[in-house]
Amino acid sequence: MRHTVGGWPDGFDPTETSDVAKYNKKMNRDANLGFGQATRDLVTASQKCIRQNNEIDLFEEYFEGEAPEHQVEPISTKTVMIFKDPNAIKRSVAKIAWHPETTDPRVGVAYAMMRFQQMRPDMPKQSYIWNLRDPNKPEKTLEAPSPLCTMVFNHKISDIIAGGSYNGSISFFDQRKGHSSGVLKPVITTVLERSHHDPVYDIYWLSVGKSGSECVSTSTDGRLLWWDMKKIDERAGPVDELVMEEKLSGDSAPKVLGGTSLEYNSEHTPLKYLVGTEQGVILQVNKRQKQI
């Protein structure tokens, strides 16, 4: 390195070869002024600064409740669009499902009253698919035998929709077979005797096989049910079943855990699932070993 401004001590001219040789000879002779000592001093100073930074919390709130005097940009939100339930009897939004195709953004919304024994006899059963380019009215209407508590688009064939109803049944819709008015009726609905006994809280399509016709559902009845859309008829039930039980100590009967949410990672094995329960417990389920 050649120092030209401020780097050389008094009495040394960096343009003179003799002065440079004299300065280098002096630095090599004096070990305390050499590169090694300079490096050690630099490391010591750096360690001190690092330890100091680790002791100080840069995000600590010193003055709680005091508004900042200088803020670059105020935090705010803006409503882009609102989707209103067209029915006169208002219901809760039980599930929102994004359409897998992003070229023309759509979203499916399931409406249901989830409170036990508080559903009116004339409660509407329709759920809707909204197009984000036209939020004034729903693009398509899904009419199931019972109000949908959850719904999900098929990740391989986006026209196929699986919906879990309040009465425990699973309905499958095909947008290619819908009515000209935009009303979709289920092409397949599971029989109540072979379905869930409580409302279906969550459903998930599985990335198994080329057709993508398999899905799994959970309910507060404490069961996980696996379905194959191609194998459902008037008598067929789920292809597999798992009861979520918590084994208690002693001779007490196992405690059934009701499922309220479901998660499945399609990038890994299709045999492991995470299930959230109404008891606040999260279960990891292994389908192959039938273990929780």
Secondary structure as UniProt FT lines:
FT   TURN            10..11
FT   TURN            14..15
FT   HELIX           17..29
FT   HELIX           31..33
FT   HELIX           35..55
FT   TURN            58..59
FT   TURN            64..65
FT   STRAND          92..98
FT   STRAND          106..112
FT   TURN            116..117
FT   TURN            121..122
FT   STRAND          126..131
FT   TURN            132..133
FT   TURN            135..136
FT   STRAND          140..143
FT   STRAND          148..153
FT   TURN            158..159
FT   STRAND          160..165
FT   TURN            166..167
FT   STRAND          170..174
FT   HELIX           175..177
FT   TURN            180..181
FT   STRAND          183..184
FT   STRAND          188..189
FT   HELIX           192..194
FT   STRAND          200..205
FT   TURN            209..211
FT   STRAND          214..219
FT   TURN            220..221
FT   STRAND          223..228
FT   HELIX           229..231
FT   STRAND          240..243
FT   STRAND          245..246
FT   TURN            250..251
FT   STRAND          255..256
FT   STRAND          259..263
FT   TURN            266..267
FT   TURN            270..271
FT   STRAND          272..277
FT   TURN            278..279
FT   STRAND          282..286
FT   TURN            287..290
//
